[in-house]
Amino acid sequence: MGGRAARHAAHAEAASVTAVQSLATVSTERLRGRRPVAEDRADYVRIWTDPRVPTDAHLRTAEDAVRTLDETLAHWERWGFGPWTVLERGDEAVIGRVGPAHTRVTGRPEVEVAWFLDADVWGRGYATELAHEAVRAAFDDLQLDSVVSYTTPANAASQAVMRRLGFTFEAAIEHAGLPHVLFRLTAPAARG
Ligand SMILES: CC(C)(COP(=O)(O)OP(=O)(O)OC[C@H]1O[C@@H](n2cnc3c(N)ncnc32)[C@H](O)[C@@H]1OP(=O)(O)O)[C@@H](O)C(=O)NCCC(=O)NCCS
């Protein structure tokens, strides 16, 4: 490799290391997000299987929670970013999972901003607060042109979070065998 190419590669690697370091933790006024660890398993299972979550119980079993954590750990390992484990500042209790993740929507690669919080803390604006950071990271650090979010038509709370963040409805789709609504947010720099 020539000097210029080698310098370019070294620069790209350094930039990627910086991005990974800067994305591993995130803080807001009331919350902290950190890279997930295997020890988050019990919190994932507790939050996923809570009977107050309106989604059918058979779609959010303990096995689903563990698989989601395993996939989230693998996502971080591969990409250097992913959904954070969310803690409340102060008592540092784990209250959920929020952040950007690679996904496929109707066969196309996309990055979604995902959120799932402990029912004890719903309605305080927490999902919106940390998802703001996920959007910022997606546009500023990952340099994406747009991100998506999707949920079932009945999930009004999730759609309210999307709208508050500025996402707009794009299409009715099928995802995981169920009807979903797909929303998109375009980066300021990519808007025409
Ligand atoms: C969706 C979820 C992450 C929202 O978290 P949250 O911290 O309560 O969200 P916020 O407080 O930031 O915002 C909630 C919004 O939904 C609204 N909302 C809450 N419950 C609602 C309901 N049953 N019907 C309609 N709107 C509702 C709130 O009024 C608020 O909207 P507003 O800001 O316009 O007033 C949380 O409810 C959750 O984890 N649900 C279970 C998992 C889930 O459904 N995840 C999304 C899968 S796509």
The ligand as an SDF file (V2000), in Angstrom:
LIG
                    3D

 48 50  0  0  0  0  0  0  0  0999 V2000
  -43.3880    2.7960   23.2860 C   0  0  0  0  0  0  0  0  0  0  0  0
  -42.5960    3.1650   24.5510 C   0  0  0  0  0  0  0  0  0  0  0  0
  -41.1060    2.8990   24.3390 C   0  0  0  0  0  0  0  0  0  0  0  0
  -42.8190    4.6520   24.8530 C   0  0  0  0  0  0  0  0  0  0  0  0
  -42.0070    5.0000   25.9720 O   0  0  0  0  0  0  0  0  0  0  0  0
  -42.2910    6.3010   26.8650 P   0  0  0  0  0  0  0  0  0  0  0  0
  -41.0440    6.6580   27.5870 O   0  0  0  0  0  0  0  0  0  0  0  0
  -43.5170    6.0850   27.6540 O   0  0  0  0  0  0  0  0  0  0  0  0
  -42.5450    7.3610   25.7350 O   0  0  0  0  0  0  0  0  0  0  0  0
  -42.6410    8.9170   25.9230 P   0  0  0  0  0  0  0  0  0  0  0  0
  -43.0830    9.2260   27.3400 O   0  0  0  0  0  0  0  0  0  0  0  0
  -41.3810    9.5230   25.4130 O   0  0  0  0  0  0  0  0  0  0  0  0
  -43.8090    9.2640   24.9180 O   0  0  0  0  0  0  0  0  0  0  0  0
  -44.9820    8.5060   24.9580 C   0  0  0  0  0  0  0  0  0  0  0  0
  -45.9940    9.1640   24.0540 C   0  0  0  0  0  0  0  0  0  0  0  0
  -47.0280    8.2260   23.8340 O   0  0  0  0  0  0  0  0  0  0  0  0
  -48.2430    8.7460   24.3250 C   0  0  0  0  0  0  0  0  0  0  0  0
  -48.9420    7.5910   24.8380 N   0  0  0  0  0  0  0  0  0  0  0  0
  -48.5940    6.8300   25.8860 C   0  0  0  0  0  0  0  0  0  0  0  0
  -49.4930    5.8310   26.0130 N   0  0  0  0  0  0  0  0  0  0  0  0
  -50.3770    5.9890   25.0290 C   0  0  0  0  0  0  0  0  0  0  0  0
  -51.5390    5.2820   24.6330 C   0  0  0  0  0  0  0  0  0  0  0  0
  -51.9440    4.1870   25.2730 N   0  0  0  0  0  0  0  0  0  0  0  0
  -52.2370    5.7410   23.5730 N   0  0  0  0  0  0  0  0  0  0  0  0
  -51.8410    6.8410   22.9190 C   0  0  0  0  0  0  0  0  0  0  0  0
  -50.7380    7.5360   23.2230 N   0  0  0  0  0  0  0  0  0  0  0  0
  -50.0380    7.1100   24.2760 C   0  0  0  0  0  0  0  0  0  0  0  0
  -47.8410    9.7510   25.3600 C   0  0  0  0  0  0  0  0  0  0  0  0
  -48.8660   10.7140   25.5600 O   0  0  0  0  0  0  0  0  0  0  0  0
  -46.6360   10.3590   24.6770 C   0  0  0  0  0  0  0  0  0  0  0  0
  -46.9960   11.1870   23.5990 O   0  0  0  0  0  0  0  0  0  0  0  0
  -46.9230   12.7780   23.6760 P   0  0  0  0  0  0  0  0  0  0  0  0
  -45.4960   13.0910   23.9500 O   0  0  0  0  0  0  0  0  0  0  0  0
  -47.3770   13.2260   22.3340 O   0  0  0  0  0  0  0  0  0  0  0  0
  -47.8150   13.1440   24.8160 O   0  0  0  0  0  0  0  0  0  0  0  0
  -43.0840    2.3640   25.7770 C   0  0  0  0  0  0  0  0  0  0  0  0
  -44.4690    2.5330   25.8950 O   0  0  0  0  0  0  0  0  0  0  0  0
  -42.7650    0.8770   25.6710 C   0  0  0  0  0  0  0  0  0  0  0  0
  -41.6580    0.4540   25.9400 O   0  0  0  0  0  0  0  0  0  0  0  0
  -43.7600    0.0750   25.2530 N   0  0  0  0  0  0  0  0  0  0  0  0
  -43.5960   -1.3670   25.1530 C   0  0  0  0  0  0  0  0  0  0  0  0
  -42.6450   -1.7770   24.0990 C   0  0  0  0  0  0  0  0  0  0  0  0
  -42.9700   -1.2110   22.7660 C   0  0  0  0  0  0  0  0  0  0  0  0
  -44.1290   -1.1400   22.3740 O   0  0  0  0  0  0  0  0  0  0  0  0
  -41.9300   -0.8210   22.0430 N   0  0  0  0  0  0  0  0  0  0  0  0
  -42.0530   -0.3150   20.7200 C   0  0  0  0  0  0  0  0  0  0  0  0
  -42.0900   -1.4600   19.7880 C   0  0  0  0  0  0  0  0  0  0  0  0
  -42.1250   -0.8370   18.1210 S   0  0  0  0  0  0  0  0  0  0  0  0
  1  2  1  0
  2  3  1  0
  2  4  1  0
  2 36  1  0
  4  5  1  0
  5  6  1  0
  6  7  2  0
  6  8  1  0
  6  9  1  0
  9 10  1  0
 10 11  2  0
 10 12  1  0
 10 13  1  0
 13 14  1  0
 14 15  1  0
 15 16  1  0
 15 30  1  0
 16 17  1  0
 17 18  1  0
 17 28  1  0
 18 19  1  0
 18 27  1  0
 19 20  2  0
 20 21  1  0
 21 22  1  0
 21 27  2  0
 22 23  1  0
 22 24  2  0
 24 25  1  0
 25 26  2  0
 26 27  1  0
 28 29  1  0
 28 30  1  0
 30 31  1  0
 31 32  1  0
 32 33  2  0
 32 34  1  0
 32 35  1  0
 36 37  1  0
 36 38  1  0
 38 39  2  0
 38 40  1  0
 40 41  1  0
 41 42  1  0
 42 43  1  0
 43 44  2  0
 43 45  1  0
 45 46  1  0
 46 47  1  0
 47 48  1  0
M  END
$$$$
